[in-house]
Amino acid sequence: MEDVAVSIEAVRSVGDGGIAVELSSPSGFAAAPGQFVNLSAEVAGEEVSRVYTISSPDVDRTFETTVEVDPEGAFSPWLAEASPGTTVRMSGPYGNAYYEGEPRVVIVAGGPGVGPAVAIAERALADGGEAAVVYRDEVPLHRARLDSLATAGATVHVLDAEEDLAPAVADAVSGTEDEQVFVYGFDGFVGQARAAIDAAGGDRTAAKVENFG
């Protein structure tokens, strides 16, 4: 789907420096949690676009993206101040690191990777599957959704920024044939996550990975 207008339905805080942007789903929009879209708008007279990963478990009427707001950024502060009804342009979905109905999911996420992590885990539980989340960040976002996942039976580890991933990943990875591991984060985090998957006896080559660069 290319360059379709969508409306911002709501913007809400999901923690210090993080927002969830809820957008209207255009007709025919089919996307899975973990895929990403390109959003663009005119900001201060200039065309600005950024890629954001879907962080809602479904896209039936609306869909959500999770955004870390950079005070010096060109787009995220504008999104944070956007009023309901504001129109942006969207293309997508893109990407191949997304949920495809796997019976058990393990998501290892850093920074804004928490968005797809909670979305995939919520969708897997809703579908009757199992879920585990290992999330590391300096200032964790989506605390309420993470707590709800834990209450619903998911394994949830929230780690400090410098904490070793390996013990939590070892607890989350079962190594069963029906398990799919996902990794979302920036390059350094992705490398550490792959090493932790190896150490846990998992198959790093089978993981679905979205590297934010």
Backbone bond lengths (Angstrom), bond angles and torsions (degrees), N, CA, C in turn:
res aa  C-N    CA-C-N  psi(-1)  N-CA   C-N-CA  omega(-1)  CA-C   N-CA-C  phi
1 M - - - 1.464 - - 1.523 108.57 -
2 E 1.343 116.37 124.71 1.452 119.98 -173.45 1.525 111.92 -114.71
3 D 1.303 116.61 130.42 1.473 124.52 169.48 1.518 113.88 43.87
4 V 1.321 114.71 64.31 1.454 120.75 174.79 1.519 108.51 -108.11
5 A 1.316 116.64 143.60 1.459 120.87 179.39 1.514 110.05 -78.98
6 V 1.323 115.91 132.00 1.466 121.62 175.70 1.523 108.32 -130.37
7 S 1.317 115.13 155.31 1.460 121.07 -176.35 1.517 110.49 -104.37
8 I 1.321 116.15 138.08 1.457 120.78 171.88 1.525 108.02 -75.72
9 E 1.323 115.95 118.09 1.460 121.09 -178.31 1.528 112.13 -87.98
10 A 1.336 116.56 -35.39 1.467 120.37 -178.64 1.526 108.85 -164.24
11 V 1.311 115.01 152.41 1.474 122.43 172.04 1.522 106.64 -131.33
12 R 1.318 116.60 125.70 1.465 118.87 -178.55 1.528 109.81 -137.75
13 S 1.308 114.58 152.74 1.460 120.65 177.91 1.526 110.36 -74.19
14 V 1.328 115.97 139.46 1.464 120.88 174.44 1.526 110.51 -122.21
15 G 1.325 115.74 21.55 1.455 121.32 -179.12 1.511 109.97 136.67
16 D 1.304 116.91 172.40 1.455 122.28 -176.88 1.529 110.59 -59.95
17 G 1.334 116.36 115.00 1.456 120.82 177.52 1.514 115.04 81.72
18 G 1.330 118.19 9.38 1.461 120.80 -179.11 1.513 111.89 -129.76
19 I 1.335 116.49 143.45 1.460 121.41 177.81 1.531 109.80 -132.13
20 A 1.311 115.44 154.96 1.455 122.66 168.58 1.513 106.85 -109.32
21 V 1.330 116.15 126.47 1.459 121.87 179.25 1.526 107.63 -107.63
22 E 1.329 116.18 116.17 1.459 121.41 178.62 1.521 109.20 -96.03
23 L 1.336 116.62 127.29 1.458 122.09 -176.51 1.518 110.46 -123.77
24 S 1.326 116.08 153.33 1.454 120.62 176.97 1.526 109.56 -71.00
25 S 1.324 116.38 140.95 1.461 121.29 177.19 1.527 109.03 -87.86
26 P 1.321 118.37 122.03 1.464 119.59 179.15 1.520 111.47 -70.68
27 S 1.304 116.27 161.52 1.459 121.42 178.83 1.529 110.12 -57.68
28 G 1.326 115.54 131.31 1.458 120.37 178.00 1.513 115.35 83.51
29 F 1.322 116.57 3.42 1.470 119.62 -178.39 1.527 109.47 -74.08
30 A 1.305 115.83 119.57 1.471 121.63 178.96 1.518 107.65 -126.50
31 A 1.317 116.06 116.67 1.459 120.89 -178.59 1.513 109.13 -149.00
32 A 1.307 115.87 154.49 1.458 122.27 179.03 1.519 109.37 -112.77
33 P 1.341 117.42 152.11 1.471 119.20 176.76 1.527 110.18 -58.78
34 G 1.326 115.04 130.80 1.457 121.02 -176.90 1.510 113.01 109.86
35 Q 1.345 118.03 -22.86 1.457 119.43 172.62 1.525 109.41 -75.05
36 F 1.338 117.00 169.79 1.453 119.69 -178.46 1.522 110.57 -131.69
37 V 1.328 114.36 160.23 1.460 122.25 179.19 1.524 109.05 -127.76
38 N 1.327 115.12 158.82 1.453 121.14 173.26 1.525 108.32 -102.83
39 L 1.328 116.65 124.18 1.458 122.31 177.13 1.520 108.88 -110.13
40 S 1.332 116.34 140.52 1.461 120.07 179.22 1.525 110.15 -143.01
41 A 1.321 115.61 152.58 1.456 122.04 179.10 1.521 108.14 -162.08
42 E 1.325 115.02 164.25 1.457 119.95 174.12 1.524 108.31 -88.66
43 V 1.325 115.85 119.57 1.459 122.47 -178.26 1.520 108.53 -123.34
44 A 1.316 116.42 120.23 1.473 121.84 -179.60 1.521 111.24 52.44
45 G 1.337 115.40 40.34 1.456 120.54 175.55 1.514 115.60 83.04
46 E 1.318 117.23 1.94 1.462 120.16 -179.38 1.522 110.78 -124.86
47 E 1.329 115.67 145.71 1.449 121.28 176.89 1.529 109.27 -76.58
48 V 1.336 115.85 125.08 1.463 121.63 -179.17 1.522 108.22 -127.29
49 S 1.322 116.70 138.33 1.467 119.89 176.64 1.520 109.73 -139.48
50 R 1.330 114.96 147.74 1.464 121.73 178.06 1.523 108.60 -144.84
51 V 1.310 114.86 156.65 1.458 121.96 178.30 1.518 109.02 -100.82
52 Y 1.341 116.61 132.26 1.459 121.64 178.94 1.528 109.66 -134.77
53 T 1.326 115.36 141.64 1.453 121.28 -178.72 1.523 110.83 -86.26
54 I 1.315 116.08 140.53 1.458 121.71 179.05 1.524 109.84 -65.35
55 S 1.332 115.64 131.08 1.467 119.59 -176.95 1.521 112.18 -124.42
56 S 1.327 116.22 22.94 1.462 120.99 173.28 1.520 109.02 -111.56
57 P 1.329 118.48 148.39 1.458 120.42 -177.40 1.518 113.94 -69.58
58 D 1.343 117.30 -18.62 1.463 120.90 175.65 1.523 108.83 -149.21
59 V 1.331 116.17 171.62 1.462 121.50 -178.19 1.534 109.92 -128.46
60 D 1.330 116.89 31.04 1.460 121.30 -170.93 1.526 113.09 -58.02
61 R 1.301 118.48 -52.43 1.468 122.08 179.52 1.529 111.15 -119.54
62 T 1.321 115.48 -36.63 1.457 121.86 176.15 1.522 108.21 -136.14
63 F 1.317 115.49 166.49 1.459 119.78 172.25 1.521 108.36 -140.54
64 E 1.320 115.06 163.79 1.456 120.98 -172.75 1.519 110.54 -126.99
65 T 1.320 115.43 146.24 1.451 121.85 167.31 1.521 108.40 -125.01
66 T 1.315 116.38 148.85 1.465 121.44 177.52 1.523 108.61 -105.82
67 V 1.315 116.33 129.88 1.460 122.16 -172.38 1.521 109.98 -126.25
68 E 1.323 117.04 126.42 1.464 121.33 168.73 1.525 107.38 -83.85
69 V 1.312 116.77 121.97 1.462 120.98 -174.08 1.520 110.14 -85.47
70 D 1.336 115.31 118.15 1.460 122.33 174.61 1.521 107.70 -95.54
71 P 1.350 118.39 113.26 1.465 119.84 -177.45 1.527 113.43 -55.63
72 E 1.335 116.63 -25.43 1.462 120.40 179.86 1.528 112.18 -96.72
73 G 1.324 116.79 2.13 1.455 120.75 -176.61 1.515 112.63 -74.35
74 A 1.349 115.57 162.64 1.455 121.02 -178.91 1.521 112.48 -87.16
75 F 1.340 118.09 -24.67 1.463 120.46 -171.52 1.523 113.65 -118.60
76 S 1.347 116.92 -44.73 1.464 118.86 -172.74 1.531 113.11 -62.05
77 P 1.355 121.86 -38.83 1.467 118.69 176.48 1.528 112.37 -63.93
78 W 1.330 116.48 -33.72 1.465 120.76 177.23 1.518 110.33 -65.49
79 L 1.337 117.01 -44.00 1.462 120.43 176.98 1.525 111.07 -61.11
80 A 1.325 116.37 -40.07 1.463 120.32 -178.12 1.518 112.08 -62.50
81 E 1.323 117.20 -28.26 1.470 121.63 -178.26 1.520 112.58 -99.82
82 A 1.325 118.35 -0.05 1.466 121.14 -175.50 1.527 111.46 -67.16
83 S 1.305 115.95 141.06 1.462 121.83 178.99 1.526 110.01 -92.03
84 P 1.329 117.79 150.74 1.465 120.07 173.73 1.526 110.75 -53.00
85 G 1.327 115.66 136.73 1.449 120.90 -177.11 1.509 113.75 98.61
86 T 1.333 117.53 -13.98 1.458 120.66 176.04 1.530 109.45 -63.53
87 T 1.322 116.41 136.71 1.461 121.17 -177.57 1.521 110.62 -100.73
88 V 1.324 115.81 136.19 1.454 122.83 171.04 1.521 107.84 -127.51
89 R 1.315 116.74 166.16 1.455 120.76 176.31 1.520 109.42 -103.26
90 M 1.306 115.50 143.56 1.464 121.31 -176.53 1.519 110.02 -131.99
91 S 1.328 115.61 143.54 1.462 121.33 166.77 1.520 107.91 -132.55
92 G 1.324 115.20 155.78 1.456 120.04 -177.94 1.517 111.02 124.75
93 P 1.321 117.65 -172.01 1.472 127.59 12.09 1.531 112.78 -83.16
94 Y 1.333 114.11 159.86 1.447 122.85 178.19 1.527 109.29 -127.26
95 G 1.332 115.21 170.19 1.460 121.25 172.25 1.511 113.60 95.57
96 N 1.340 115.49 155.24 1.468 121.13 179.70 1.526 113.24 -121.93
97 A 1.340 116.97 7.43 1.468 119.74 178.02 1.520 108.66 -99.27
98 Y 1.335 116.24 72.70 1.448 120.14 -174.83 1.524 110.88 -138.83
99 Y 1.317 114.76 166.23 1.459 122.62 -177.32 1.526 110.75 -72.06
100 E 1.331 116.06 131.25 1.458 121.95 179.81 1.529 111.52 -129.71
101 G 1.327 115.53 36.51 1.453 120.26 175.28 1.514 114.94 80.67
102 E 1.331 117.46 19.60 1.458 119.91 179.72 1.532 110.98 -62.47
103 P 1.357 118.06 138.34 1.468 120.70 -176.81 1.532 114.31 -63.85
104 R 1.343 116.98 -31.01 1.464 120.60 178.07 1.519 108.44 -135.40
105 V 1.331 116.02 130.24 1.464 120.83 -179.58 1.525 109.69 -122.80
106 V 1.316 115.36 140.66 1.464 123.09 172.74 1.523 106.26 -125.48
107 I 1.323 116.47 121.21 1.456 120.28 -177.84 1.519 109.12 -116.69
108 V 1.335 115.56 123.19 1.464 122.46 177.81 1.523 106.18 -108.45
109 A 1.327 116.81 116.23 1.463 120.67 -169.06 1.518 111.72 -132.02
110 G 1.335 114.58 142.09 1.455 121.09 173.39 1.509 110.07 -125.46
111 G 1.318 117.72 143.35 1.463 121.62 176.73 1.510 112.31 56.06
112 P 1.356 117.37 -129.32 1.465 120.01 -177.45 1.527 113.81 -67.40
113 G 1.330 117.23 -5.99 1.460 120.71 174.56 1.510 113.48 -63.27
114 V 1.326 117.39 -11.56 1.470 120.18 177.11 1.525 111.07 -63.12
115 G 1.346 117.87 -28.59 1.456 120.68 -179.58 1.519 112.32 -59.67
116 P 1.342 118.37 -60.90 1.454 118.59 176.25 1.522 113.36 -62.97
117 A 1.326 117.66 -28.03 1.465 120.23 -179.81 1.522 111.26 -62.12
118 V 1.333 117.14 -50.22 1.458 118.60 -178.70 1.520 111.15 -69.46
119 A 1.334 116.94 -34.37 1.458 120.08 -179.70 1.519 111.87 -64.85
120 I 1.324 116.63 -46.43 1.464 120.39 -179.58 1.522 110.40 -65.61
121 A 1.323 116.64 -43.49 1.467 119.81 179.89 1.521 111.37 -62.30
122 E 1.330 117.35 -43.79 1.467 120.59 178.76 1.523 111.34 -62.32
123 R 1.338 116.10 -42.90 1.465 119.58 -179.50 1.529 111.10 -65.73
124 A 1.328 117.20 -41.77 1.460 120.47 179.68 1.525 111.23 -61.78
125 L 1.326 117.09 -44.20 1.465 119.98 178.02 1.525 111.03 -64.42
126 A 1.320 117.41 -40.72 1.460 120.84 178.94 1.521 111.51 -63.02
127 D 1.323 116.10 -30.09 1.464 121.50 179.16 1.528 112.59 -85.06
128 G 1.338 116.94 2.57 1.458 120.81 179.05 1.511 114.70 89.34
129 G 1.333 116.71 11.64 1.460 120.63 -179.86 1.513 113.07 -95.65
130 E 1.333 115.26 -167.89 1.458 123.08 179.44 1.523 109.13 -115.21
131 A 1.340 115.83 154.60 1.456 120.11 -177.75 1.516 111.23 -147.01
132 A 1.330 114.76 146.67 1.463 122.47 172.33 1.522 107.95 -138.89
133 V 1.327 116.40 139.44 1.462 122.41 179.64 1.518 109.05 -126.98
134 V 1.328 115.45 129.37 1.463 122.00 170.26 1.526 105.81 -117.88
135 Y 1.316 116.58 115.25 1.466 122.18 -172.45 1.513 109.91 -128.54
136 R 1.330 115.94 128.84 1.464 121.04 179.88 1.525 109.66 -126.99
137 D 1.334 114.99 131.55 1.469 119.63 179.44 1.517 108.76 -163.66
138 E 1.317 115.40 155.61 1.466 120.41 177.69 1.521 110.53 -67.45
139 V 1.335 116.25 -43.34 1.462 121.99 177.05 1.530 106.67 -127.63
140 P 1.319 118.77 97.92 1.464 121.16 -175.40 1.534 112.86 -61.15
141 L 1.332 114.75 141.50 1.460 122.99 175.83 1.529 109.77 -109.01
142 H 1.311 116.59 169.36 1.468 123.79 176.17 1.532 112.52 54.96
143 R 1.314 116.73 41.54 1.470 120.38 179.66 1.528 111.50 -59.21
144 A 1.324 117.19 -41.58 1.467 119.87 -176.81 1.524 110.76 -64.00
145 R 1.316 117.77 -42.73 1.461 120.36 179.96 1.523 111.29 -69.07
146 L 1.312 117.38 -37.17 1.463 120.61 176.63 1.524 110.72 -63.82
147 D 1.333 116.70 -42.48 1.465 120.37 178.04 1.530 110.56 -63.89
148 S 1.318 117.04 -40.25 1.460 120.49 178.81 1.519 111.62 -64.82
149 L 1.322 116.61 -37.79 1.464 120.23 176.83 1.522 110.87 -62.52
150 A 1.330 115.93 -43.97 1.465 119.36 179.61 1.523 110.52 -62.94
151 T 1.321 116.71 -41.79 1.462 120.92 178.57 1.527 111.02 -62.86
152 A 1.337 116.42 -33.93 1.464 121.51 -178.43 1.531 113.10 -80.47
153 G 1.333 117.12 -2.69 1.454 119.98 175.20 1.516 116.32 111.72
154 A 1.334 117.53 -0.90 1.462 119.81 176.96 1.524 110.19 -75.94
155 T 1.325 115.67 152.07 1.461 121.66 169.91 1.525 107.82 -84.10
156 V 1.330 117.90 124.09 1.455 121.70 -176.27 1.527 109.74 -130.70
157 H 1.328 115.86 123.96 1.463 122.36 174.07 1.530 107.94 -120.17
158 V 1.327 117.36 122.44 1.460 122.68 174.97 1.529 107.14 -112.05
159 L 1.331 116.62 117.22 1.463 122.17 -171.51 1.525 111.16 -110.48
160 D 1.333 115.17 150.69 1.452 120.94 172.62 1.525 110.25 -68.13
161 A 1.326 116.38 163.52 1.454 122.00 -171.29 1.521 113.91 -57.53
162 E 1.326 118.01 -34.81 1.467 121.01 -176.51 1.522 112.74 -104.58
163 E 1.311 117.74 6.94 1.457 120.89 -175.89 1.522 111.31 -73.47
164 D 1.323 115.70 142.32 1.464 122.20 179.36 1.523 110.39 -64.56
165 L 1.324 116.26 130.58 1.456 121.05 179.23 1.523 113.01 -73.21
166 A 1.331 116.80 -28.15 1.461 120.90 -165.84 1.533 114.72 -56.45
167 P 1.337 121.06 -47.91 1.465 119.22 -178.14 1.528 113.13 -61.98
168 A 1.329 117.11 -42.84 1.462 120.00 -179.42 1.523 110.97 -67.97
169 V 1.318 117.56 -40.83 1.464 120.52 178.56 1.526 110.15 -64.71
170 A 1.320 116.90 -39.33 1.468 120.32 177.71 1.521 111.48 -62.10
171 D 1.327 117.08 -35.65 1.463 120.82 177.38 1.521 111.74 -71.21
172 A 1.344 116.94 -33.58 1.457 121.28 -174.78 1.527 113.03 -82.44
173 V 1.320 117.33 -36.87 1.465 121.35 -174.87 1.524 110.02 -81.42
174 S 1.322 116.06 123.03 1.465 120.50 -179.97 1.521 112.28 -97.57
175 G 1.338 116.64 -25.04 1.461 120.32 -179.41 1.513 114.12 79.97
176 T 1.325 118.47 8.29 1.458 120.59 179.67 1.529 110.16 -72.99
177 E 1.331 115.77 158.04 1.464 120.78 -175.38 1.525 112.77 -65.62
178 D 1.324 116.70 -27.41 1.464 119.33 -176.47 1.530 112.68 -91.71
179 E 1.323 116.99 11.38 1.467 121.77 -177.26 1.528 110.46 -94.73
180 Q 1.334 115.65 137.06 1.464 121.93 173.72 1.525 109.14 -121.07
181 V 1.327 116.24 126.50 1.459 122.17 177.63 1.525 109.00 -98.70
182 F 1.331 115.56 135.64 1.464 123.52 176.56 1.533 108.26 -118.79
183 V 1.328 116.37 147.21 1.467 121.28 174.76 1.524 107.98 -132.44
184 Y 1.340 116.24 129.01 1.462 122.41 177.63 1.526 108.56 -132.01
185 G 1.332 116.91 123.68 1.448 119.37 177.41 1.514 111.68 167.08
186 F 1.308 115.41 -178.69 1.455 120.97 177.99 1.533 110.51 -78.97
187 D 1.329 115.76 168.88 1.466 121.74 -166.38 1.527 113.88 -54.30
188 G 1.333 117.38 -48.90 1.460 119.33 -178.69 1.513 112.07 -61.65
189 F 1.324 116.19 -40.77 1.466 120.50 178.39 1.518 110.75 -64.85
190 V 1.314 117.44 -41.95 1.467 120.91 -179.65 1.522 110.89 -58.90
191 G 1.336 117.06 -42.52 1.458 120.04 177.57 1.517 112.72 -61.58
192 Q 1.328 116.58 -42.32 1.463 120.58 178.25 1.526 111.28 -66.46
193 A 1.336 116.20 -38.58 1.461 119.89 179.60 1.524 110.79 -65.05
194 R 1.310 117.31 -42.31 1.464 120.44 178.86 1.525 110.74 -62.26
195 A 1.331 116.62 -41.44 1.463 119.95 178.17 1.528 110.90 -63.67
196 A 1.335 116.80 -39.37 1.468 120.54 179.49 1.523 110.95 -67.55
197 I 1.328 117.77 -36.36 1.464 121.20 176.73 1.524 110.08 -63.24
198 D 1.320 116.48 -44.07 1.469 120.89 176.28 1.526 110.67 -58.19
199 A 1.337 116.04 -48.03 1.462 120.68 -177.27 1.521 111.95 -63.23
200 A 1.347 115.79 -27.81 1.463 120.52 -179.76 1.520 112.45 -83.53
201 G 1.325 116.91 -1.86 1.455 120.37 -178.46 1.509 113.68 87.01
202 G 1.320 117.18 10.90 1.460 121.05 177.46 1.514 111.42 -86.68
203 D 1.312 116.20 178.04 1.461 122.58 -179.01 1.520 109.09 -109.25
204 R 1.313 116.72 100.94 1.456 120.96 -177.12 1.521 112.09 -63.02
205 T 1.331 116.82 -28.95 1.461 120.26 -178.60 1.528 112.23 -72.35
206 A 1.328 116.75 -20.11 1.464 120.90 179.38 1.518 113.12 -92.06
207 A 1.336 116.85 -6.41 1.461 120.56 -179.31 1.526 110.19 -70.25
208 K 1.319 115.42 144.31 1.460 120.93 171.54 1.524 107.67 -89.81
209 V 1.325 116.83 120.06 1.466 121.45 -169.42 1.531 110.68 -122.95
210 E 1.331 115.81 130.44 1.457 121.22 168.12 1.525 108.37 -116.16
211 N 1.323 115.33 110.22 1.452 122.17 -179.17 1.525 108.41 -94.60
212 F 1.336 117.04 118.79 1.450 121.34 -176.72 1.528 112.82 -78.60
213 G 1.341 116.80 -2.09 1.463 119.90 175.93 1.513 113.62 104.72
